[in-house]
Amino acid sequence: PRTPEDSEDDGNGEEDQGLRISEEERINEEEEADELY
């Protein structure tokens, strides 16, 4: 089995970070929309 450290060395960790950031942005947008209405 591959460890998270190995995937980070291959650059997969960066991709996971991008996905995480996009998810956080989506959640923040939803929260802001709730506040507006």
N, CA, C and O atoms as a printed pandas DataFrame, in Angstrom:
     atom_number atom_name residue_name chain_id  residue_number  x_coord  y_coord  z_coord
0              1         N          PRO        A               1    0.834   -1.214    0.000
1              2        CA          PRO        A               1    0.000    0.000    0.000
2              3         C          PRO        A               1    0.863    1.257    0.000
3              4         O          PRO        A               1    1.920    1.299    0.630
4              5         N          ARG        A               2    0.405    2.269   -0.706
5              6        CA          ARG        A               2    1.158    3.516   -0.788
6              7         C          ARG        A               2    0.774    4.415    0.376
7              8         O          ARG        A               2   -0.388    4.471    0.778
8              9         N          THR        A               3    1.769    5.119    0.912
9             10        CA          THR        A               3    1.505    6.027    2.027
10            11         C          THR        A               3    1.215    7.419    1.480
11            12         O          THR        A               3    1.635    7.737    0.368
12            13         N          PRO        A               4    0.514    8.246    2.226
13            14        CA          PRO        A               4    0.237    9.623    1.783
14            15         C          PRO        A               4    1.517   10.355    1.407
15            16         O          PRO        A               4    1.520   11.176    0.491
16            17         N          GLU        A               5    2.611   10.056    2.118
17            18        CA          GLU        A               5    3.881   10.728    1.823
18            19         C          GLU        A               5    4.335   10.389    0.404
19            20         O          GLU        A               5    4.818   11.261   -0.318
20            21         N          ASP        A               6    4.181    9.116    0.001
21            22        CA          ASP        A               6    4.603    8.717   -1.345
22            23         C          ASP        A               6    3.786    9.467   -2.390
23            24         O          ASP        A               6    4.340    9.956   -3.375
24            25         N          SER        A               7    2.479    9.562   -2.185
25            26        CA          SER        A               7    1.642   10.232   -3.176
26            27         C          SER        A               7    2.021   11.712   -3.261
27            28         O          SER        A               7    1.974   12.304   -4.339
28            29         N          GLU        A               8    2.394   12.305   -2.137
29            30        CA          GLU        A               8    2.788   13.720   -2.162
30            31         C          GLU        A               8    4.045   13.890   -3.006
31            32         O          GLU        A               8    4.164   14.856   -3.759
32            33         N          ASP        A               9    4.987   12.951   -2.881
33            34        CA          ASP        A               9    6.219   13.038   -3.666
34            35         C          ASP        A               9    5.901   12.969   -5.158
35            36         O          ASP        A               9    6.587   13.598   -5.964
36            37         N          ASP        A              10    4.866   12.212   -5.534
37            38        CA          ASP        A              10    4.508   12.074   -6.950
38            39         C          ASP        A              10    3.713   13.286   -7.435
39            40         O          ASP        A              10    3.455   13.407   -8.632
40            41         N          GLY        A              11    3.322   14.181   -6.535
41            42        CA          GLY        A              11    2.560   15.349   -6.946
42            43         C          GLY        A              11    1.069   15.156   -6.729
43            44         O          GLY        A              11    0.296   16.099   -6.899
44            45         N          ASN        A              12    0.647   13.946   -6.354
45            46        CA          ASN        A              12   -0.773   13.726   -6.116
46            47         C          ASN        A              12   -1.259   14.552   -4.930
47            48         O          ASN        A              12   -2.416   14.973   -4.895
48            49         N          GLY        A              13   -0.380   14.784   -3.965
49            50        CA          GLY        A              13   -0.762   15.573   -2.802
50            51         C          GLY        A              13   -1.210   16.962   -3.224
51            52         O          GLY        A              13   -2.140   17.521   -2.643
52            53         N          GLU        A              14   -0.549   17.522   -4.236
53            54        CA          GLU        A              14   -0.942   18.851   -4.693
54            55         C          GLU        A              14   -2.350   18.809   -5.270
55            56         O          GLU        A              14   -3.147   19.717   -5.035
56            57         N          GLU        A              15   -2.657   17.756   -6.026
57            58        CA          GLU        A              15   -3.993   17.651   -6.609
58            59         C          GLU        A              15   -5.038   17.551   -5.501
59            60         O          GLU        A              15   -6.087   18.191   -5.573
60            61         N          ASP        A              16   -4.750   16.744   -4.474
61            62        CA          ASP        A              16   -5.689   16.617   -3.364
62            63         C          ASP        A              16   -5.903   17.974   -2.703
63            64         O          ASP        A              16   -7.027   18.316   -2.337
64            65         N          GLN        A              17   -4.834   18.745   -2.548
65            66        CA          GLN        A              17   -4.963   20.065   -1.937
66            67         C          GLN        A              17   -5.898   20.929   -2.765
67            68         O          GLN        A              17   -6.758   21.614   -2.210
68            69         N          GLY        A              18   -5.745   20.908   -4.085
69            70        CA          GLY        A              18   -6.600   21.716   -4.953
70            71         C          GLY        A              18   -8.054   21.320   -4.787
71            72         O          GLY        A              18   -8.929   22.183   -4.707
72            73         N          LEU        A              19   -8.323   20.011   -4.734
73            74        CA          LEU        A              19   -9.699   19.566   -4.570
74            75         C          LEU        A              19  -10.236   20.048   -3.230
75            76         O          LEU        A              19  -11.377   20.499   -3.134
76            77         N          ARG        A              20   -9.403   19.948   -2.193
77            78        CA          ARG        A              20   -9.837   20.377   -0.868
78            79         C          ARG        A              20  -10.180   21.866   -0.889
79            80         O          ARG        A              20  -11.206   22.281   -0.348
80            81         N          ILE        A              21   -9.323   22.662   -1.513
81            82        CA          ILE        A              21   -9.551   24.111   -1.545
82            83         C          ILE        A              21  -10.854   24.413   -2.281
83            84         O          ILE        A              21  -11.648   25.234   -1.823
84            85         N          SER        A              22  -11.077   23.754   -3.423
85            86        CA          SER        A              22  -12.294   24.023   -4.193
86            87         C          SER        A              22  -13.517   23.653   -3.356
87            88         O          SER        A              22  -14.531   24.349   -3.410
88            89         N          GLU        A              23  -13.439   22.573   -2.590
89            90        CA          GLU        A              23  -14.570   22.186   -1.743
90            91         C          GLU        A              23  -14.827   23.262   -0.697
91            92         O          GLU        A              23  -15.976   23.632   -0.458
92            93         N          GLU        A              24  -13.764   23.769   -0.070
93            94        CA          GLU        A              24  -13.933   24.805    0.949
94            95         C          GLU        A              24  -14.553   26.048    0.328
95            96         O          GLU        A              24  -15.439   26.662    0.923
96            97         N          GLU        A              25  -14.091   26.428   -0.876
97            98        CA          GLU        A              25  -14.647   27.609   -1.533
98            99         C          GLU        A              25  -16.134   27.402   -1.803
99           100         O          GLU        A              25  -16.935   28.316   -1.605
100          101         N          ARG        A              26  -16.507   26.202   -2.254
101          102        CA          ARG        A              26  -17.913   25.930   -2.553
102          103         C          ARG        A              26  -18.740   26.077   -1.279
103          104         O          ARG        A              26  -19.822   26.663   -1.308
104          105         N          ILE        A              27  -18.237   25.548   -0.159
105          106        CA          ILE        A              27  -18.962   25.635    1.111
106          107         C          ILE        A              27  -19.097   27.098    1.522
107          108         O          ILE        A              27  -20.167   27.528    1.952
108          109         N          ASN        A              28  -18.014   27.861    1.390
109          110        CA          ASN        A              28  -18.065   29.273    1.767
110          111         C          ASN        A              28  -19.089   30.011    0.923
111          112         O          ASN        A              28  -19.825   30.848    1.445
112          113         N          GLU        A              29  -19.151   29.721   -0.365
113          114        CA          GLU        A              29  -20.116   30.389   -1.238
114          115         C          GLU        A              29  -21.534   30.064   -0.786
115          116         O          GLU        A              29  -22.394   30.945   -0.763
116          117         N          GLU        A              30  -21.785   28.810   -0.427
117          118        CA          GLU        A              30  -23.119   28.429    0.027
118          119         C          GLU        A              30  -23.476   29.192    1.299
119          120         O          GLU        A              30  -24.600   29.672    1.439
120          121         N          GLU        A              31  -22.526   29.306    2.227
121          122        CA          GLU        A              31  -22.790   30.020    3.472
122          123         C          GLU        A              31  -23.098   31.485    3.180
123          124         O          GLU        A              31  -24.015   32.056    3.769
124          125         N          GLU        A              32  -22.335   32.094    2.272
125          126        CA          GLU        A              32  -22.566   33.498    1.942
126          127         C          GLU        A              32  -23.949   33.673    1.320
127          128         O          GLU        A              32  -24.645   34.642    1.623
128          129         N          ALA        A              33  -24.351   32.747    0.455
129          130        CA          ALA        A              33  -25.658   32.839   -0.192
130          131         C          ALA        A              33  -26.752   32.780    0.875
131          132         O          ALA        A              33  -27.735   33.518    0.798
132          133         N          ASP        A              34  -26.587   31.911    1.859
133          134        CA          ASP        A              34  -27.590   31.815    2.919
134          135         C          ASP        A              34  -27.684   33.139    3.669
135          136         O          ASP        A              34  -28.774   33.548    4.068
136          137         N          GLU        A              35  -26.557   33.806    3.862
137          138        CA          GLU        A              35  -26.574   35.063    4.604
138          139         C          GLU        A              35  -27.285   36.155    3.801
139          140         O          GLU        A              35  -27.967   37.005    4.375
140          141         N          LEU        A              36  -27.127   36.132    2.479
141          142        CA          LEU        A              36  -27.717   37.195    1.651
142          143         C          LEU        A              36  -29.240   37.128    1.701
143          144         O          LEU        A              36  -29.911   38.159    1.742
144          145         N          TYR        A              37  -29.787   35.904    1.697
145          146        CA          TYR        A              37  -31.246   35.813    1.609
146          147         C          TYR        A              37  -31.866   35.678    2.977
147          148         O          TYR        A              37  -33.088   35.588    3.095
